[in-house]
């Protein structure tokens, strides 16, 4: 009779699909690493086996139960650990006989660099149970219930939409024929999740036969026209079969759907979030409020409900999480960038709608005002991009930025694209950045190897995340033009969501309309759309627009100290999801070596976050120093100052004469 360890090893051997000869060779190579025998040769052969796909990245030694990462960590082979982690190795795997993870082996043998590397990788990838499970008393939640919740959260995460669970609930309702008439109302965070779930329901219909295929699938979101909304309401009132309505939060207040038999609520909204300290401005999944829970529950009790079964409300979050919900939604002024609000306030003050007050005093008089520091930061940003002058008066650029349906930095970038005649690519980049890009929609973990390689391919090896966003959208447009099946295959291959691409396309149209309204783009003749794209194929010109829009978000590689720096941040690293360096490098020294090899020391980036005292720049592009000289900094020449071209040094012209050369 075999031991439990031998049985587990036999099961693993059966599952990993490695042939006997390769297994024997890999076992020998791991033994050589462990015993420090011909280490370099063993590493080279292991990499070759992995490259030829003869060895899985989580291969387990037949007798010891150790993986390559664990053996490498125990011997302090940090480069091998790094390479295997980037190939997708499981950093949390525990060996069968000692139940130790790779970081435990590194700690035991005092390999501190490996420990730091493994812990940072664990923090980026591990799904952790919410902290409230730790302090809840056993009288409120039993130990077994805590264990079940912890296991679920480690597998799926908490602040995510579990499509599998939603599909299982719908399948249960439909297969048991609980829904002969009436409506299943599913609350989802945004249009992106609606499209994803609708597509999954289409594939699920084949497995459930007539039960699900007989259900009509409808969508409800803010872009639905009044005519379609009325048609949906009439269908819900009729007794012509069952339907599934996939909706955003609009369904809780703007429309009263009759005959709602079941409500499935994931408890999340996709909202625009701004964090000045973390330099984050984008969409994020946020928990709903208690008032929203009450409104969604009331969807079951509206007039017109004539259900065969009692109405049921499925909330896909635990009671403990609901206890932490805010009473009401966060006011818009406290969760959005204040630059646009400051510009609108300045317009109101200039139009004498509000007299005798400043921008700050006007915003602070709101029912739920933003902080004074955030107002000062917004005004400083507006002065830095020349939307306001030194006296906080609206400039001509600021007047244009007010009406564009996009942030002020992205708006400035779009205006520069008109001046430099590269409109189309800059519109795509600006709108992709607004929605966070289509790559890696699951922001809680790092990109997989396949996702990263796809992004790297789209970057065309020009050291730019912006190029990857641009070419992805262009290729998606081509696939969409060839038909729905080609588009679907393209999205599946590159692991992107077509709904996000649709939103980017719609925002491009809206932004182009805003530019036309200001007569930046003419209907025909000089200044028409063709004229505005004369330089669209010139990547250097496009990068100049990015610099103009995102300055002062630029970084410089300091060759003397061999470190990447920004204004105010003495040490900066590049995000692991960035293709700026054309490869991933999770070892700090390796990344700095790659940065030092770039042809230009200057990088323009979208945002900067902090991690253990080190800055991490996101969505970067290498730019030429000349782009920094010409397009970074003020776009308006200060009064009384002119430039001497030969020396390149600014001189003060106190007499007001002489002119510049």
C-alpha positions as CSV (number, residue, x, y, z in Angstrom):
1,X,0.0,0.0,0.0
2,X,1.4,3.4,-1.0
3,X,2.0,6.2,1.4
4,X,-0.1,9.4,1.2
5,X,3.0,11.3,-0.2
6,X,3.5,8.7,-2.9
7,X,-0.2,8.8,-3.8
8,X,-0.2,12.5,-4.0
9,X,3.0,12.5,-6.2
10,X,1.4,9.8,-8.5
11,X,-1.7,12.0,-8.9
12,X,0.4,15.0,-9.7
13,X,2.4,13.1,-12.2
14,X,-0.8,12.0,-13.9
15,X,-2.1,15.6,-14.0
16,X,1.0,17.4,-15.3
17,X,1.4,15.3,-18.4
18,X,5.2,15.1,-18.3
19,X,6.7,12.0,-20.0
20,X,8.8,9.6,-18.0
21,X,12.1,10.6,-19.7
22,X,11.6,14.3,-19.2
23,X,10.5,13.7,-15.6
24,X,13.7,11.8,-14.8
25,X,15.8,14.6,-16.4
26,X,13.9,17.4,-14.5
27,X,14.2,15.5,-11.2
28,X,18.0,15.2,-11.8
29,X,18.3,18.9,-12.6
30,X,16.4,19.9,-9.4
31,X,18.7,17.6,-7.4
32,X,21.7,19.3,-8.9
33,X,20.3,22.7,-8.0
34,X,19.7,21.5,-4.4
35,X,23.1,20.0,-4.0
36,X,24.8,23.0,-5.9
37,X,26.3,20.7,-8.5
38,X,26.8,22.3,-12.0
39,X,24.2,24.9,-11.2
40,X,24.6,27.0,-14.3
41,X,24.2,24.0,-16.6
42,X,21.1,22.8,-14.7
43,X,19.5,26.2,-14.9
44,X,20.2,26.4,-18.7
45,X,18.7,22.9,-19.2
46,X,15.6,23.7,-17.1
47,X,15.0,26.9,-19.1
48,X,15.3,24.9,-22.3
49,X,12.7,22.4,-21.1
50,X,10.3,25.2,-20.2
51,X,10.9,27.0,-23.5
52,X,10.1,23.8,-25.5
53,X,7.0,23.4,-23.3
54,X,8.1,19.9,-22.2
55,X,8.0,21.0,-18.6
56,X,5.2,22.8,-16.7
57,X,6.2,25.9,-14.8
58,X,4.9,24.3,-11.5
59,X,6.7,21.0,-12.0
60,X,7.0,19.1,-8.8
61,X,10.0,16.8,-7.9
62,X,8.9,13.2,-7.8
63,X,10.2,12.4,-4.3
64,X,10.6,15.7,-2.4
65,X,7.5,17.5,-3.7
66,X,9.5,20.7,-4.3
67,X,9.0,23.0,-7.2
68,X,11.6,24.9,-9.2
69,X,10.8,28.1,-7.4
70,X,11.1,26.5,-4.0
71,X,14.5,24.9,-4.8
72,X,15.8,28.2,-6.4
73,X,14.6,30.2,-3.3
74,X,16.3,27.8,-0.9
75,X,19.6,28.3,-2.8
76,X,19.2,32.1,-3.3
77,X,19.0,31.9,-7.1
78,X,17.1,35.1,-7.4
79,X,17.3,35.4,-11.2
80,X,15.8,31.9,-11.6
81,X,13.1,32.7,-9.1
82,X,12.3,35.9,-11.0
83,X,12.2,34.1,-14.4
84,X,9.9,31.3,-13.1
85,X,7.5,33.8,-11.4
86,X,7.1,35.7,-14.6
87,X,6.3,32.5,-16.4
88,X,3.3,32.1,-14.1
89,X,4.7,29.9,-11.3
90,X,2.4,29.5,-8.2
91,X,4.2,31.5,-5.5
92,X,1.8,30.2,-2.8
93,X,2.4,26.5,-3.6
94,X,3.3,24.6,-0.4
95,X,5.5,21.4,-0.7
96,X,3.8,18.2,0.2
97,X,6.1,16.9,2.9
98,X,6.9,20.1,4.8
99,X,4.0,22.4,3.8
100,X,6.5,25.2,3.2
101,X,6.1,27.8,0.5
102,X,9.0,29.3,-1.5
103,X,9.3,32.3,0.8
104,X,9.6,30.0,3.8
105,X,12.5,28.2,2.2
106,X,14.2,31.5,1.4
107,X,13.7,32.8,5.0
108,X,15.0,29.5,6.5
109,X,18.3,29.9,4.5
110,X,18.5,33.7,5.1
111,X,18.3,34.7,1.4
112,X,16.9,38.1,2.1
113,X,16.8,39.3,-1.5
114,X,14.7,36.3,-2.5
115,X,12.4,36.9,0.5
116,X,11.8,40.5,-0.6
117,X,11.2,39.5,-4.2
118,X,8.7,36.7,-3.3
119,X,6.8,38.8,-0.7
120,X,6.4,41.7,-3.2
121,X,5.1,39.3,-5.8
122,X,2.7,37.7,-3.3
123,X,1.4,41.1,-2.4
124,X,0.7,41.9,-6.1
125,X,-1.0,38.6,-6.8
126,X,-2.5,37.1,-3.7
127,X,-6.2,37.4,-3.1
128,X,-6.6,38.0,0.6
129,X,-9.8,37.6,2.8
130,X,-11.2,40.9,4.0
131,X,-9.8,42.2,7.3
132,X,-13.2,42.2,9.0
133,X,-13.2,38.4,9.2
134,X,-10.4,38.5,11.7
135,X,-12.1,40.7,14.4
136,X,-15.6,39.3,14.1
137,X,-16.6,37.4,17.3
138,X,-17.4,33.7,17.1
139,X,-20.9,34.5,18.4
140,X,-21.5,36.5,15.2
141,X,-19.8,34.1,12.8
142,X,-18.7,30.6,13.6
143,X,-15.2,29.4,12.9
144,X,-16.5,27.1,10.2
145,X,-18.3,30.0,8.5
146,X,-15.2,32.1,8.7
147,X,-13.2,29.3,7.1
148,X,-15.7,28.9,4.2
149,X,-15.7,32.7,3.6
150,X,-11.9,32.9,3.7
151,X,-11.6,30.0,1.2
152,X,-14.1,31.7,-1.1
153,X,-12.4,35.1,-1.0
154,X,-9.0,33.5,-1.6
155,X,-10.3,31.8,-4.7
156,X,-12.4,34.6,-6.2
157,X,-11.6,37.8,-4.3
158,X,-14.3,40.0,-2.7
159,X,-14.4,43.1,-4.8
160,X,-15.0,41.3,-8.1
161,X,-18.0,40.1,-10.1
162,X,-18.2,36.3,-9.9
163,X,-19.9,35.5,-13.2
164,X,-19.7,31.8,-12.5
165,X,-21.9,32.2,-9.4
166,X,-24.4,34.4,-11.2
167,X,-24.7,31.9,-14.0
168,X,-25.2,29.1,-11.5
169,X,-28.0,31.0,-9.8
170,X,-29.7,31.8,-13.1
171,X,-29.3,28.1,-14.3
172,X,-30.8,26.9,-11.0
173,X,-33.8,29.2,-11.4
174,X,-34.4,28.3,-15.0
175,X,-33.7,24.6,-14.8
176,X,-36.2,24.1,-11.9
177,X,-38.8,26.1,-13.8
178,X,-39.2,28.6,-11.0
179,X,-39.5,31.3,-13.7
180,X,-42.4,30.3,-16.0
181,X,-43.4,34.0,-16.1
182,X,-41.8,37.2,-14.8
183,X,-38.3,38.7,-14.7
184,X,-34.9,38.0,-13.3
185,X,-33.3,41.4,-12.6
186,X,-29.4,41.2,-12.4
187,X,-27.6,44.3,-11.0
188,X,-24.1,44.7,-12.5
189,X,-21.5,47.4,-12.0
190,X,-21.4,48.8,-15.6
191,X,-22.1,48.2,-19.3
192,X,-18.8,46.3,-19.5
193,X,-20.1,43.5,-17.1
194,X,-23.4,43.5,-18.9
195,X,-21.8,42.6,-22.2
196,X,-19.6,39.9,-20.6
197,X,-22.6,38.3,-18.8
198,X,-24.8,38.5,-21.9
199,X,-22.2,36.7,-23.9
200,X,-21.8,34.0,-21.2
201,X,-25.6,33.5,-21.0
202,X,-25.6,32.9,-24.8
203,X,-23.0,30.1,-24.4
204,X,-24.9,28.7,-21.4
205,X,-28.2,28.5,-23.3
206,X,-26.8,25.5,-25.3
207,X,-26.3,23.5,-22.1
208,X,-29.8,24.2,-20.6
209,X,-31.8,23.6,-23.8
210,X,-35.2,25.2,-24.1
211,X,-35.3,26.4,-20.5
212,X,-32.9,29.3,-21.0
213,X,-33.3,29.8,-24.7
214,X,-36.9,30.6,-24.1
215,X,-35.9,33.4,-21.8
216,X,-35.6,36.8,-23.4
217,X,-32.3,38.6,-22.4
218,X,-32.6,42.4,-22.2
219,X,-30.2,45.1,-21.1
220,X,-30.8,48.3,-19.2
221,X,-28.2,51.1,-18.7
222,X,-27.8,54.8,-19.0
223,X,-27.3,54.8,-22.8
224,X,-30.6,53.0,-23.5
225,X,-32.9,55.3,-25.5
226,X,-36.4,56.3,-24.1
227,X,-38.1,54.3,-26.9
228,X,-36.2,51.1,-26.0
229,X,-36.9,51.7,-22.3
230,X,-40.6,52.0,-23.0
231,X,-40.5,48.8,-25.1
232,X,-38.8,47.0,-22.2
233,X,-41.4,48.1,-19.7
234,X,-44.2,46.9,-22.0
235,X,-42.6,43.5,-22.4
236,X,-42.2,43.1,-18.7
237,X,-45.9,44.0,-18.2
238,X,-47.0,41.4,-20.7
239,X,-47.5,37.7,-19.9
240,X,-45.5,36.5,-22.8
241,X,-42.9,34.3,-21.2
242,X,-39.9,34.9,-18.9
243,X,-37.0,37.4,-19.3
244,X,-33.6,38.2,-17.8
245,X,-32.8,41.9,-17.5
246,X,-29.1,42.8,-17.1
247,X,-29.0,46.3,-15.6
248,X,-26.8,48.9,-14.0
249,X,-27.9,50.9,-11.0
250,X,-30.2,52.9,-13.2
251,X,-32.8,50.2,-12.6
252,X,-33.1,51.0,-8.9
253,X,-34.4,54.5,-9.4
254,X,-35.1,55.6,-13.0
255,X,-37.5,52.9,-14.0
256,X,-40.0,50.6,-12.3
257,X,-40.0,47.2,-13.9
258,X,-43.1,45.1,-13.2
259,X,-43.2,41.3,-12.6
260,X,-39.7,41.1,-11.1
261,X,-39.5,37.6,-9.5
262,X,-35.8,37.4,-8.7
263,X,-33.2,40.0,-8.0
264,X,-29.5,39.1,-8.2
265,X,-27.3,41.9,-6.8
266,X,-23.5,41.7,-6.9
267,X,-23.3,44.8,-4.7
268,X,-20.8,46.7,-6.8
269,X,-20.8,49.8,-8.9
270,X,-18.1,50.9,-11.4
271,X,-17.4,54.5,-10.4
272,X,-15.0,57.2,-11.4
273,X,-12.6,57.6,-8.5
274,X,-9.9,60.2,-7.9
275,X,-7.2,59.8,-5.3
276,X,-4.8,62.8,-5.2
277,X,-2.4,61.2,-2.9
278,X,-2.1,58.0,-5.0
279,X,-2.3,60.0,-8.3
280,X,-5.1,57.7,-9.4
281,X,-7.9,59.0,-11.7
282,X,-10.0,56.2,-13.2
283,X,-12.8,53.8,-12.9
284,X,-12.9,51.4,-10.0
285,X,-15.3,48.8,-8.5
286,X,-16.9,50.3,-5.4
287,X,-19.4,48.9,-2.9
288,X,-23.0,50.2,-3.1
289,X,-24.6,52.1,-0.2
290,X,-27.3,51.0,2.3
291,X,-29.8,53.2,0.5
292,X,-29.1,51.4,-2.8
293,X,-29.6,48.0,-1.1
294,X,-33.1,49.2,0.0
295,X,-34.0,50.5,-3.5
296,X,-32.8,47.2,-5.1
297,X,-34.8,45.1,-2.6
298,X,-37.9,47.2,-3.3
299,X,-37.7,46.1,-7.0
300,X,-39.4,42.9,-5.8
301,X,-42.3,44.7,-4.2
302,X,-43.5,47.0,-6.9
303,X,-47.0,47.0,-8.4
304,X,-47.6,44.6,-11.2
305,X,-45.8,41.6,-9.6
306,X,-47.8,38.5,-10.1
307,X,-45.3,35.7,-9.4
308,X,-46.0,32.0,-9.1
309,X,-43.2,31.8,-6.4
310,X,-42.3,34.2,-3.6
311,X,-39.9,37.0,-4.7
312,X,-36.3,36.2,-3.9
313,X,-33.3,38.6,-3.4
314,X,-29.9,37.1,-3.9
315,X,-27.1,39.4,-2.6
316,X,-23.7,38.2,-3.6
317,X,-21.9,39.7,-0.6
318,X,-22.0,38.6,3.0
319,X,-23.8,40.2,5.9
320,X,-20.6,41.4,7.4
321,X,-19.7,43.3,4.3
322,X,-23.2,44.9,4.2
323,X,-22.7,46.1,7.7
324,X,-19.8,48.2,6.4
325,X,-21.7,49.9,3.6
326,X,-22.0,53.6,3.8
327,X,-25.5,55.0,4.4
328,X,-25.6,57.0,1.1
329,X,-23.5,57.4,-2.1
330,X,-20.3,59.5,-1.9
331,X,-21.0,63.0,-3.3
332,X,-19.4,63.6,-6.8
333,X,-17.2,66.5,-5.7
334,X,-15.3,64.3,-3.3
335,X,-14.5,61.5,-5.7
336,X,-13.7,63.3,-9.0
337,X,-10.8,65.5,-10.1
338,X,-11.6,69.1,-9.2
339,X,-9.9,70.8,-12.2
340,X,-13.1,70.8,-14.3
341,X,-15.1,72.0,-11.3
342,X,-12.6,74.8,-10.7
343,X,-12.9,75.9,-14.4
344,X,-16.7,75.9,-14.3
345,X,-16.6,77.9,-11.0
346,X,-14.4,80.4,-12.7
347,X,-16.9,80.7,-15.5
348,X,-19.7,81.4,-13.1
349,X,-17.7,84.0,-11.2
350,X,-16.7,85.7,-14.5
351,X,-20.3,85.7,-15.7
352,X,-21.2,87.6,-12.5
353,X,-23.5,84.7,-11.4
354,X,-21.5,84.6,-8.2
355,X,-19.8,87.9,-7.3
356,X,-17.3,88.7,-4.6
357,X,-16.0,85.2,-4.2
358,X,-13.1,83.0,-5.3
359,X,-13.0,79.6,-6.8
360,X,-12.1,78.0,-3.5
361,X,-14.9,79.8,-1.5
362,X,-17.4,78.8,-4.1
363,X,-16.5,75.1,-4.0
364,X,-16.3,75.1,-0.2
365,X,-19.9,76.4,-0.1
366,X,-21.2,73.1,-1.6
367,X,-23.4,70.9,0.6
368,X,-20.6,68.3,0.8
369,X,-17.5,70.4,0.0
370,X,-14.1,68.9,-1.1
371,X,-11.1,69.4,1.1
372,X,-9.3,72.7,1.0
373,X,-6.0,71.0,0.1
374,X,-7.6,69.2,-2.9
375,X,-8.9,72.6,-4.2
376,X,-5.4,74.1,-3.8
377,X,-3.9,71.2,-5.6
378,X,-6.4,71.4,-8.5
379,X,-5.7,75.2,-8.9
380,X,-2.0,74.5,-8.9
381,X,-2.5,71.9,-11.6
382,X,-4.5,74.3,-13.7
383,X,-1.9,76.9,-13.5
384,X,0.8,74.4,-14.4
385,X,-1.0,73.4,-17.7
386,X,-1.8,77.1,-18.4
387,X,-5.6,76.7,-18.0
388,X,-5.4,79.5,-15.4
389,X,-2.9,82.3,-15.2
390,X,-1.0,83.5,-12.1
391,X,-4.0,85.6,-11.0
392,X,-6.3,82.6,-11.4
393,X,-7.9,84.1,-14.4
394,X,-9.2,81.8,-17.2
395,X,-6.9,81.5,-20.1
396,X,-7.9,80.8,-23.7
397,X,-6.8,77.2,-23.3
398,X,-8.8,76.9,-20.1
399,X,-11.9,78.2,-21.9
400,X,-11.5,75.4,-24.5
401,X,-10.9,72.7,-21.9
402,X,-14.2,73.5,-20.0
403,X,-16.4,72.1,-22.7
404,X,-14.4,69.0,-23.8
405,X,-15.9,65.7,-22.4
406,X,-12.6,64.6,-21.0
407,X,-10.0,65.5,-18.2
408,X,-8.0,68.7,-18.6
409,X,-4.6,66.9,-19.2
410,X,-6.2,64.6,-21.9
411,X,-8.0,67.6,-23.3
412,X,-4.8,69.6,-23.6
413,X,-3.2,66.6,-25.4
414,X,-6.2,66.5,-27.8
415,X,-5.8,70.2,-28.6
416,X,-2.1,69.8,-29.3
417,X,-3.0,67.0,-31.7
418,X,-4.9,69.5,-33.7
419,X,-2.0,71.9,-33.7
420,X,0.5,69.2,-34.7
421,X,-2.1,67.4,-37.1
422,X,-2.0,64.0,-35.6
423,X,-5.6,63.9,-34.3
424,X,-6.8,60.3,-34.8
425,X,-4.1,58.5,-32.8
426,X,-4.2,61.0,-30.0
427,X,-8.0,60.7,-29.7
428,X,-7.6,57.0,-29.3
429,X,-4.9,57.2,-26.7
430,X,-6.7,59.8,-24.7
431,X,-10.0,57.8,-24.6
432,X,-8.2,54.5,-23.9
433,X,-6.5,56.1,-20.9
434,X,-9.8,57.5,-19.7
435,X,-11.1,53.9,-19.4
436,X,-7.9,52.5,-18.0
437,X,-7.1,50.8,-21.3
438,X,-8.5,47.4,-22.3
439,X,-5.5,45.3,-21.1
440,X,-5.8,43.5,-17.8
441,X,-9.3,44.5,-16.8
442,X,-8.8,42.6,-13.6
443,X,-6.7,45.2,-11.9
444,X,-6.3,43.3,-8.6
445,X,-3.6,41.1,-10.0
446,X,-0.7,41.3,-12.4
447,X,-1.2,40.4,-16.1
448,X,-0.7,36.8,-17.0
449,X,2.2,35.9,-19.2
450,X,-0.1,35.6,-22.2
451,X,-1.7,39.0,-21.5
452,X,1.7,40.6,-21.2
453,X,3.0,39.1,-24.4
454,X,-0.1,40.2,-26.2
455,X,0.4,43.8,-25.0
456,X,4.1,43.6,-25.9
457,X,3.2,42.6,-29.5
458,X,0.9,45.5,-29.9
459,X,3.6,47.9,-28.6
460,X,5.6,47.3,-31.7
461,X,8.9,47.4,-29.7
462,X,8.9,51.2,-29.5
463,X,9.1,51.4,-25.6
464,X,5.6,52.7,-25.2
465,X,2.5,51.6,-23.4
466,X,0.6,54.3,-25.3
467,X,1.5,52.6,-28.6
468,X,0.1,49.3,-27.3
469,X,-3.3,51.0,-26.5
470,X,-3.3,52.7,-29.9
471,X,-2.6,49.6,-32.0
472,X,-5.0,47.4,-29.9
473,X,-7.9,49.7,-30.7
474,X,-6.9,50.0,-34.4
475,X,-6.7,46.2,-34.7
476,X,-10.0,45.8,-32.9
477,X,-11.7,48.2,-35.3
478,X,-10.4,46.1,-38.2
479,X,-11.7,42.9,-36.6
480,X,-15.1,44.5,-35.9
481,X,-15.4,45.6,-39.5
482,X,-14.9,41.9,-40.6
483,X,-17.9,40.7,-38.6
484,X,-19.0,39.6,-35.1
485,X,-17.3,36.2,-35.2
486,X,-13.9,37.8,-36.2
487,X,-14.3,40.4,-33.4
488,X,-15.2,37.8,-30.9
489,X,-12.1,35.7,-31.8
490,X,-9.9,38.7,-31.6
491,X,-11.2,39.6,-28.1
492,X,-10.7,36.0,-26.9
493,X,-7.2,35.8,-28.3
494,X,-6.1,39.0,-26.6
495,X,-8.2,38.6,-23.5
496,X,-10.0,41.9,-23.8
497,X,-13.6,43.0,-23.4
498,X,-15.4,44.3,-26.5
499,X,-17.6,46.5,-24.3
500,X,-14.6,48.5,-23.1
501,X,-13.5,49.0,-26.7
502,X,-17.1,50.1,-27.6
503,X,-16.9,52.7,-24.8
504,X,-13.6,54.0,-26.0
505,X,-15.0,54.3,-29.5
506,X,-18.1,56.2,-28.2
507,X,-15.9,58.6,-26.2
508,X,-13.7,59.2,-29.3
509,X,-16.9,60.3,-31.2
510,X,-17.9,62.6,-28.3
511,X,-14.5,64.2,-28.0
512,X,-14.3,64.8,-31.8
513,X,-17.7,66.5,-31.6
514,X,-16.4,68.7,-28.8
515,X,-13.4,69.7,-31.0
516,X,-15.7,70.4,-33.9
517,X,-17.9,72.6,-31.7
518,X,-14.9,74.8,-31.0
519,X,-14.1,74.8,-34.7
520,X,-10.8,73.0,-34.2
521,X,-11.9,70.6,-36.9
522,X,-13.6,72.0,-40.0
523,X,-16.2,70.1,-42.0
524,X,-14.2,70.5,-45.3
525,X,-11.3,72.2,-46.8
526,X,-8.2,73.3,-44.8
527,X,-8.5,72.1,-41.2
528,X,-10.9,69.2,-42.1
529,X,-10.4,65.7,-40.6
530,X,-8.0,64.6,-43.4
531,X,-5.9,67.7,-42.9
532,X,-5.8,67.1,-39.1
533,X,-4.2,63.7,-39.6
534,X,-1.3,64.6,-41.9
535,X,1.2,63.6,-39.2
536,X,-0.8,60.7,-37.7
537,X,1.7,58.1,-38.9
538,X,4.6,60.1,-37.3
539,X,5.1,58.5,-33.9
540,X,7.5,61.2,-32.8
541,X,4.8,63.9,-33.3
542,X,2.2,61.8,-31.4
543,X,4.7,61.5,-28.5
544,X,5.1,65.3,-28.5
545,X,1.4,65.6,-27.8
546,X,1.6,63.1,-25.0
547,X,4.4,65.2,-23.4
548,X,2.4,68.4,-23.8
549,X,-0.6,66.9,-22.1
550,X,1.0,65.0,-19.2
551,X,3.8,67.3,-18.2
552,X,5.0,67.4,-15.3
553,X,4.5,63.6,-15.3
554,X,8.0,63.0,-16.7
555,X,10.9,61.0,-15.2
556,X,14.6,61.1,-15.9
557,X,17.2,58.4,-15.5
558,X,20.0,59.8,-13.3
559,X,23.2,58.2,-14.8
560,X,25.3,59.3,-11.9
561,X,23.2,57.6,-9.2
562,X,21.9,55.0,-11.6
563,X,18.3,55.5,-10.6
564,X,15.1,56.7,-12.2
565,X,13.7,59.9,-10.6
566,X,10.8,62.3,-10.9
567,X,10.2,65.7,-9.5
568,X,9.7,65.1,-5.8
569,X,10.4,61.3,-6.0
570,X,14.0,60.3,-5.6
571,X,13.5,56.6,-6.6
572,X,11.1,55.3,-9.2
573,X,10.4,51.9,-10.7
574,X,8.3,50.8,-13.7
575,X,5.1,48.9,-13.3
576,X,5.3,45.2,-13.9
577,X,2.4,45.5,-16.4
578,X,4.3,48.1,-18.5
579,X,5.9,47.2,-21.8
580,X,8.1,50.2,-21.7
581,X,11.2,48.1,-21.1
582,X,10.1,45.4,-23.6
583,X,10.4,42.7,-20.9
584,X,9.4,42.2,-17.3
585,X,12.0,42.6,-14.6
586,X,10.9,42.2,-11.0
587,X,14.4,42.4,-9.6
588,X,15.1,46.1,-8.9
589,X,18.7,46.0,-10.2
590,X,17.7,44.2,-13.4
591,X,15.0,46.8,-14.1
592,X,17.5,49.7,-13.5
593,X,19.9,48.0,-16.0
594,X,17.1,47.9,-18.6
595,X,16.2,51.5,-18.0
596,X,19.9,52.5,-18.4
597,X,19.9,50.9,-21.8
598,X,17.1,53.0,-23.2
599,X,18.1,55.3,-26.0
600,X,16.6,58.3,-24.2
601,X,16.7,58.9,-20.4
602,X,13.3,60.7,-20.5
603,X,10.0,58.9,-19.8
604,X,6.5,60.5,-19.8
605,X,3.9,58.6,-17.8
606,X,0.2,58.7,-16.9
607,X,0.3,58.3,-13.1
608,X,2.7,57.5,-10.2
609,X,1.8,55.3,-7.2
610,X,3.9,54.6,-4.1
611,X,5.0,51.2,-2.9
612,X,7.1,50.9,0.2
613,X,8.6,54.4,-0.3
614,X,9.4,53.8,-4.0
615,X,7.4,55.4,-6.8
616,X,5.9,53.1,-9.5
617,X,5.0,54.8,-12.8
618,X,2.2,53.5,-14.9
619,X,1.6,53.7,-18.6
620,X,4.9,55.2,-19.8
621,X,6.6,56.1,-23.0
622,X,10.2,56.8,-23.8
623,X,10.5,60.3,-25.4
624,X,13.3,62.2,-27.0
625,X,15.0,65.0,-25.0
626,X,13.9,67.5,-27.7
627,X,10.3,66.7,-27.0
628,X,10.8,67.7,-23.4
629,X,12.6,70.9,-24.4
630,X,9.9,72.0,-26.8
631,X,6.6,70.7,-25.3
632,X,7.2,70.3,-21.5
633,X,6.5,73.3,-19.3
634,X,4.5,76.5,-19.9
635,X,2.9,76.9,-23.3
636,X,2.8,80.7,-22.8
637,X,5.9,82.8,-22.8
638,X,6.2,84.8,-19.5
639,X,5.9,88.6,-20.0
640,X,9.3,90.3,-20.4
641,X,11.2,87.1,-21.2
642,X,12.6,86.1,-24.6
643,X,15.0,83.4,-25.7
644,X,18.4,83.8,-27.4
645,X,18.5,80.9,-29.8
646,X,22.3,80.5,-30.0
647,X,22.9,80.2,-26.3
648,X,19.6,78.7,-25.4
649,X,19.5,80.7,-22.2
650,X,16.5,82.9,-21.3
651,X,17.3,86.6,-20.8
652,X,15.2,89.2,-19.1
653,X,14.1,92.1,-21.4
654,X,13.4,94.8,-18.8
655,X,13.2,97.6,-21.4
656,X,10.5,95.7,-23.4
657,X,12.4,96.2,-26.7
658,X,14.8,94.2,-28.8
659,X,12.6,91.3,-29.6
660,X,13.7,87.7,-29.7
661,X,15.6,85.8,-32.3
